[in-house]
Amino acid sequence: MKILIIENEVYLAQSIATKLGELGHNCEMCTSTKDAIRGQNYDVVLLSTNINGQDFNPVIETFKHSIVILMVSYISNDTVSKPLAAGAKDYILKPFMIEELIRKIDHYQDYEKLKKRNEAYEKYLEYNFSSVEHKQSIENIELPLFISSSFQKYSDAFAYEYAKSQDLPIHFISLSSSKALAEIENLPQNSIAYIIDYQALKKADKQKFCTLLEGKKAIISSSDKIEDVAFRVIEIESEKNVFDKGEILPIEDYVKFIVLNYQDKYPDTELSKKLGISRKSLWEKRKKYDIIKKK
């Protein structure tokens, strides 16, 4: 990492730079805020608030995209509270162990990476769901809630939209996982559990599953019709007319769509023939998409 150390105690700055340099970091030093704001493109800025008569706000503003950590000898409004309010990330009290400083740097580096990754995911989901026009309202929804839809994207969009309206993160669980029930039992309270593949759950496990849902903030999705549950169930219309809207599906999505919507109308021999695949391939597709054929 490229690190700028702003410290008027030269021996201290050199000591920090040496120790950070031994760990593979590239450090630069300056003794005043005026010199500091001439630089740019630092990953981390270590700012001493003991430099008398210096205005720290221009430094924090200049390096607002960097991790600014305050190095302070005492805690006060001017040395900690105001700089943090201006945009500094954290502070460390002198004298400090270099390991503690590294821990703070690593923590905020991880935070910034997760923040950027989350922003990218948010943009992608917004884009991906922009074409979904389900008719279900997210108002006055009581959880747990079951959603029946043969078009998974509709259920995904509903769950995402609802969680966003509640300003809560989504805790994603697939019931095709062997650890799903244990995960549901230990769900955090400050999130919306979005649980898919209800159709993959064995009949013997469904009662236990519904018992675990009591008092949980959960949205459960199934590609099959949902029956005999004590919670509210809504059906989101599947994209039956997807081909009439001029949308071209990827081959995999097309096969999944056909299997989901026509497996009850045609025997496997005829369905596989219409898809141009063998019965074995049809069986493999069902396994891949967790599609259970009713007997």
Residue pairs with C-beta under 8 A, 6 or more apart in sequence:
1 25
1 26
1 43
1 44
1 105
1 109
2 25
2 26
2 28
2 41
2 42
2 43
2 44
3 17
3 20
3 25
3 26
3 27
3 28
3 42
3 43
3 44
3 45
3 46
4 27
4 28
4 29
4 30
4 36
4 39
4 42
4 44
4 45
4 46
4 63
4 66
5 13
5 16
5 17
5 27
5 28
5 29
5 30
5 46
6 29
6 30
6 31
6 32
6 33
6 36
6 45
6 46
6 47
6 48
6 51
6 59
7 13
7 16
7 29
7 31
7 46
7 48
7 51
7 71
8 31
8 32
8 48
8 50
8 51
9 48
9 50
10 29
10 31
12 94
13 29
13 31
14 29
16 27
16 46
16 98
16 101
17 27
17 29
19 98
20 27
20 98
20 102
21 27
23 102
28 39
28 42
30 36
30 39
31 51
32 51
32 54
33 51
33 54
33 55
33 56
33 58
33 59
36 45
36 47
36 59
36 62
37 58
37 59
37 62
40 62
42 63
42 66
43 66
43 67
43 109
44 66
44 67
44 68
44 69
44 105
45 59
45 63
45 66
45 67
45 68
45 69
46 69
46 71
46 101
47 56
47 59
47 60
47 68
47 69
47 70
47 71
47 83
47 88
48 70
48 71
48 72
49 56
49 70
49 71
49 72
49 78
49 79
49 80
49 83
49 91
50 71
50 72
50 73
50 79
50 94
56 82
56 83
56 86
56 88
57 83
57 86
59 68
60 68
60 83
60 86
60 87
60 88
61 86
61 87
64 87
67 89
67 105
67 108
67 109
67 112
68 83
68 87
68 88
68 89
69 88
69 89
69 90
69 91
69 92
69 101
69 104
69 105
69 108
70 79
70 80
70 83
70 84
70 88
70 90
70 91
70 92
71 91
71 92
71 94
71 96
72 79
72 80
72 91
72 92
72 93
72 94
73 79
73 93
73 94
75 91
75 93
79 91
80 91
83 91
84 90
84 91
89 108
90 104
90 108
92 100
92 101
92 104
125 160
128 153
129 153
129 156
129 157
129 160
129 161
131 247
132 153
132 154
132 157
134 154
134 157
134 158
134 236
134 237
135 236
135 237
136 158
136 234
136 236
138 158
138 161
138 162
138 165
141 162
142 232
143 192
143 216
143 217
143 218
143 219
144 213
144 216
144 217
144 218
144 219
144 220
144 231
144 232
145 218
145 219
145 220
145 231
145 232
145 233
145 234
146 198
146 220
146 221
146 222
146 226
146 229
146 231
146 232
146 233
146 234
147 155
147 158
147 159
147 219
147 220
147 221
147 222
147 233
147 234
147 235
147 236
148 222
148 223
148 224
148 225
148 226
148 233
148 234
148 235
148 236
149 155
149 221
149 222
149 223
149 235
149 236
149 237
149 238
150 223
150 238
150 257
150 260
150 261
151 236
151 238
151 239
151 242
151 257
152 196
152 221
152 223
154 236
154 237
154 238
154 239
155 196
155 219
155 221
155 236
156 194
156 221
158 219
158 236
159 170
159 192
159 194
159 219
159 221
160 170
162 192
162 219
163 169
163 170
163 191
163 192
163 194
166 192
168 190
168 191
168 192
168 217
169 190
169 191
169 192
170 191
170 192
170 193
170 194
171 187
171 188
171 191
171 192
171 193
171 194
172 194
172 196
173 180
173 183
173 184
173 193
173 194
173 195
173 196
174 180
174 195
174 196
174 197
175 195
175 196
175 197
175 198
175 200
175 201
175 209
176 197
176 200
176 290
177 183
180 195
181 205
181 208
181 209
181 212
184 193
184 195
184 209
184 212
184 213
184 216
184 218
185 212
187 193
187 216
187 217
187 218
189 217
191 217
192 217
192 218
192 219
193 216
193 217
193 218
193 219
194 218
194 219
194 221
195 218
195 219
195 220
195 221
196 220
196 221
197 221
197 222
197 290
198 220
198 221
198 222
198 224
198 226
199 222
199 223
199 224
199 290
199 291
199 292
200 290
200 292
201 209
210 229
210 230
210 231
213 220
213 231
223 260
223 291
224 292
224 294
225 235
226 233
238 260
238 261
239 257
240 261
242 249
242 257
249 257
255 275
255 277
255 285
256 285
256 289
256 291
258 271
258 274
258 275
259 271
259 275
259 282
259 285
259 286
259 289
259 291
260 289
260 291
262 271
263 271
263 291
263 293
264 294
266 274
268 279
268 282
268 283
269 279
271 282
272 278
272 279
272 281
272 282
275 282
277 285
285 291
286 292
286 293
